[in-house]
Amino acid sequence: MKKQVIWGLIIATSLVSGCSAKGNNQESSPTAAIETEKPRKLSDSEKIALEYVTVFLNGTDLEAKKKFVADNIYPDVQPIFQLAASQESTESSKLHNPKVLESKDYTDKEGGKNKIVLIEGEKSSVPKSELIILIKNNKIGWATGPSNKETFDVIRKEFAHPIPSSSPAESAVADTKEKLKEIRNFTISDIWNSGFVDINWFIGSGTNSTGESMDIDFAMEQLGKTMDKKKEYDQYVEGLPSEYDSLKSIWTKLSGEADRMYQQLQTTPPKANDKNGNLDAGKLNQYLEAFDKAVSELTES
């Protein structure tokens, strides 16, 4: 299976100016104070971080994206970003109307002195969406958003800028994304890796997928529990609203193929080194990759 490849204190202020009209020997007519926000002067790190969003994340010019990677991405991680630069970002991944909220010094686990920059923008499902970018030696080392909850929540605490509150609708969307990631991880780990892949290897070679000995009866018992758990996820996915219809269609195929394969194993119990055994996992792999991609696109938004 394709692994998921994932993608940091100056507080922005606005100045208020006001004026009132005054006249000699006549009543003055006050004018309302007008609040205006002057553009903040960006540091070099903030400029690079903002350019990451406008050119690399939101941009449609693939050559410009590739040049940005070559010029502004830290060499050690360039290969990861080069893959993403070969195609336009999905609409759900783009961060519209980005602005720098804050930046500060940041010391990593190795003691390196870096900069982290907090950027806010808009996504279709989240009016105020944030992105944190780490700058190392004037190059971008990584970028992380709320979908990468474990990393983002820890780094987000470094900033003084208030965390935007979520509306009930936004909270519901966030809960759905977390549930879909849970289902995706369960499918890859329990159904695929520890389930059908290991059993398929046992049929062909008498060992699991890493060449270790395997208790096939125990493996089948565990797979049975996994399939029971899948039924709960079947009900959850079926109950999702219409905007998830594409993902639901993929899950229906994936779940149905898993059921077919499990039924085959129950009808014909797996035997070690069975030359006549044929547990075809091609379709399940195809559907699982499509589901993995669909969940990634949804949870990155």
N, C-alpha and C positions, 0 to 999 in steps of 0.2 A: 504494500500500500504506500501511497505517497504520503510522506509525513508533512505535517504542517510546518510551514516556514513562517515564522513570524517576523512581524515588523513591530528633566532634565530640569538678587531679589530687587528686580526693579518692578514696582507696581505701576501699571498704567493709570495715569490720572487725567482728569479733564479740568480745564480751567473755566471758571465762571466769570463772565464779564457782564456788567450792567451799566445803564446810563439813565439819566432822567433829564428831561428838557426843563430849562429854567428861563424865566423871563422877568425883566425888571418891571415892577409896579403892575404885574398882571398874574393871574392864577397860572400856576404851572400845571402842565398835563403830563403826569408821570408815564413813562413807558415801561413795559414789563422787562424784567431782567432776562436776558437771553443766554441760555447755557450753551456753550459751544465746546466741542472736544477737539483740541489741537492734536495733530499727529505727533506721536511720541518719536523721539530720535532713537533709531534702532542701533544696537551694537552689531559688530561683525557677526557674532554668533547668532543673534536674532535674525539678521538678514539671511543667513544661510538656511536657518530653520524655516523661515517663511517661504523662501525660494523652493525648499523641498516640497512644500504643499502646492504652490502655484505651478511649478514646472514638472516635478516628478509625480506627485500624487494626482493632481487635477489635470495636468497637461495632456494634449492629444498629439503633440509632435514627438514621435518616437525618437527621432535623432536628437532632439533637445534633451529628452530624458536620458538617453545614453551618454550624452556629453556631461550632463549634470552628475551622473554616477562617476564618470571618469575624473571629473574635476573636484567634486565635493564630498564623496563618500570615502570613509576610512578604508584603506587598502585591504585590510583583513576581511572585511565583510562585503567588498564589492561584488564578488560572484553571486551572492544572494540578491542584491539589488539589480544586477544585470539581467537576471531572469525576469524580474518584474518589469524592467524597462523595455522589454521586447513586445509589450502589448499595453493597450490603454487600460487604466484602472476601471473597475466596475463602478457604475454610478453610485452604488451604495457605499463604496469606499472613499469617494471624494469628499473633501471638506470645503464647502463653499464659503465665500466671504471670510477668509481666515484673518485673524489678527493676533499679535503677540500680547499676551496678558502679563507675563512675568518671566524672568530668567534669573538664575543664581548659580553660584559655584557648587560643584558636586564632586565628592570623592568616592570613587568606586571601590570594590572589594579588594582590589590589588593596590590601593593607595594612590591611583592615578587622579590627577587634578583635571576635572572636566567642567563643562557647562551644561546645564539642563534648561530647556526653553519650553514654556507652557503656551500652547496656541489654542485659541477657541475659534470654532467655525460652525457651520450649519450642515446638517444632514437631513434627508427627507423625514426620517423617523425621530430625530433628536434635534430640536431647534438650537440647543447649546451643547455642542459636542466638542470634546477636548482631545488634544494630542500632545504628547511629551516627546521631545527630541533631545538626544544627547549629542553634544559636540565634543570631540576629542581631537586635540591638536588642530583646531579649525576645520575639522572634517566631521561629517555625521557618522556616528557609530551605530545608532539604532533609533527607531521611532516606535512608540507604543501607545495604544489607545485603550479605552475602557473594556473592549472585548478581551484583551489580555489582562484580566482582572487581577491576578496574583501580582504581576509586576507593576501594573499601572497604579493600583491602590497604594502600594508601598512608596513609590516615587512621588505620587501626587501629594503626600503628606509633607514633602519638602517645601512646598509653595505656601505662601501666605494668602494668596487669592482665594476667596470663598468658593467652595465646591457648589456648582449650580444645582438647585433643587430639581427633583423630578416630579412631573405631574403623574397622577394615577395611570394615565394612558402610557406614559414613558416607562413607568415601573412595570407595567404589564408586559410591554415589549421586551424589557430587560430580562424579566423572569422567563419569557418564552425562549429568548436566545440562550440563557443558561441551561434550560431544559433540553434544547436541541443539541447543545454541545455535550451534555450528559449522555443523550441517546447516541450521538455519533461516537463518543469514546467507548461506550458499552458495546456498540456494534463492531468496532474495530478490534477491541481487546478481547471480549468474551465470545462473540459469535464467530469472528473471523480467526484471529490469532490462536486463542486457546481452544477454540472449537473445531471448526471444519479444517483449518490448515493442519493442525497437529494430527487429527484423525486421518486426513488424506495421506500425510507422510507415513503414518503407521501402516496404512494399507499397502503402500508402495515399498517401504523399507524396514518396517518393524520398529521404528523409533519415532520420536516426535520431530518437529521441524528443526531442532537444534542438535539432533543426533543422540539425544538421551533416551534411556529406557522409558517405557510408558505403560501405565496400567490402563488398558483400554476400557475395562468395565467401569473404572472410576471416571474416566474421561467422558464416557457416555452418560453416566449419572449426572455429572456436572453440566453437560450440554443440555440435558433434560431440564435442569433448573434454569439454565439460561433461556431456553425457549419459553418456559413459563413466565419469566421476567419480561420477555419480549412482548407478550400479550398485553401487559400493562402499557407499554410504549405504543403498541398498535392502537389502543383506545385513545391515548393522548394525541397522537398524530392525526387520527381520524377526526378529533374534535377541534382541530385548529381552524381558524377562519379562512375565508376564501383567498386572502392574499398569499396563503401558503400552499395553494393548490398544486403548483409545480413541484414543490418538495414532497407533498403528500403523494403525488403520482409516483415519484421515484421510490418512496418508502414502501408503497404498495407492492411494487415489483421486487424490491429487496426482501421484504418480509415474506412474500409468497415463495420466492426461490429458496430462502432459508428453510421454510416449512417443507418444501419438496425434498430438499437434501436430507433433512432430519428424518422424514418419513422413509426415505430410501435406506438410511442407516438402521432404522428400526425393523424394516422388512428384511434386510440383508445385513446382519451384524458384521461389523468390520473385523477382518482377520489380518494378521501380520503377513507381509510378503505375499499378498493375494494377487496373483497375476491377472485374475479375472475380475478383480475389483475395479470399479470405475465410478468414482465420485467426482463428477465434473463440476468444478467450482468456478468456471469461466464467467458465467452469467452473474453469479453472486459478486464476484470481484468487480465486474463492470458496473453493476448497480451500486455497490458500495463506494466506488470512486466517484460516481455521479452524486451520491448523497453527501459524501464528504465535501465535495466542491460546493454544493448548494448550501450546506450549513455554514461553510466558511464565508461565503458571500453574504449571507444573511446576518451572521454574528459580527462581521466587520463593520456593519453599518451603524 
